[in-house]
Amino acid sequence: MSQSPPDRPGTAALVDALAVRRNAAIGFALGTVLAAVLVYGQVTSAGHLYSPAWYVALGFVLAVGVGLLVTLILTAGSAYRLARS
């Protein structure tokens, strides 16, 4: 007796109204570019202390962290504008 979960049109409408998908695309693109620039700068510098693999791993963490932070800020701005209108 398997029941399908109820549809959530309210959640989908909220995600669409706040433009979460667009905000996430912008945030993670910005995070990826920032991490790529910083990792490239560290790996190509003359006196790097660690293996380039460490810098790539740290770059991944930086990209995800910046992506999430920018997504949060943009979505909060969208929510604020939506609440004001």
C-alpha positions in Angstrom: 0.0 0.0 0.0 2.2 2.8 -1.2 0.9 6.3 -1.2 2.5 9.0 -3.2 3.5 12.0 -1.2 1.2 15.0 -1.5 2.2 17.7 -4.1 3.7 20.8 -2.7 2.6 23.6 -4.9 3.2 26.2 -2.2 6.9 25.2 -1.8 7.4 25.2 -5.6 5.7 28.6 -5.9 7.9 30.0 -3.2 11.1 28.7 -4.8 10.0 30.2 -8.1 9.0 33.5 -6.5 12.4 33.8 -4.7 14.3 32.9 -7.9 16.4 30.4 -6.0 17.6 28.5 -9.1 18.8 31.8 -10.7 20.4 32.9 -7.4 22.2 29.5 -7.0 23.5 29.7 -10.5 24.9 33.1 -9.9 26.3 32.2 -6.5 28.1 29.0 -7.6 29.4 30.6 -10.8 30.9 33.4 -8.7 32.3 30.9 -6.2 33.9 28.8 -8.9 35.5 31.8 -10.6 36.9 33.1 -7.3 38.2 29.7 -6.3 39.8 29.1 -9.7 41.6 32.5 -9.7 42.9 31.9 -6.2 43.9 28.3 -6.8 45.6 29.2 -10.0 47.5 32.0 -8.3 48.7 29.7 -5.5 49.7 26.8 -7.7 51.6 28.9 -10.2 53.4 31.0 -7.5 57.0 30.2 -6.9 56.9 29.3 -3.3 53.8 27.2 -2.6 54.1 25.1 0.6 51.8 22.2 -0.2 50.9 19.9 -3.0 48.7 21.4 -5.8 46.1 18.7 -4.8 45.6 20.4 -1.5 45.0 23.8 -3.2 42.4 22.2 -5.5 40.7 20.6 -2.5 40.7 24.0 -0.7 39.5 25.6 -3.8 36.5 23.3 -4.0 35.6 24.1 -0.4 36.0 27.8 -1.1 33.8 27.5 -4.2 31.0 25.7 -2.4 31.2 28.1 0.6 31.1 31.2 -1.5 28.4 29.7 -3.7 26.2 29.0 -0.7 26.8 32.4 0.9 26.1 34.4 -2.3 23.0 32.2 -2.9 21.8 33.0 0.6 22.4 36.7 0.3 20.7 36.9 -3.1 17.7 34.9 -2.0 17.3 37.0 1.2 17.3 40.1 -1.1 14.6 38.5 -3.3 12.6 37.7 -0.2 12.9 41.2 1.1 11.9 42.7 -2.3 9.0 40.3 -2.5 7.8 41.2 1.0 8.0 44.9 0.3 5.8 44.6 -2.9 
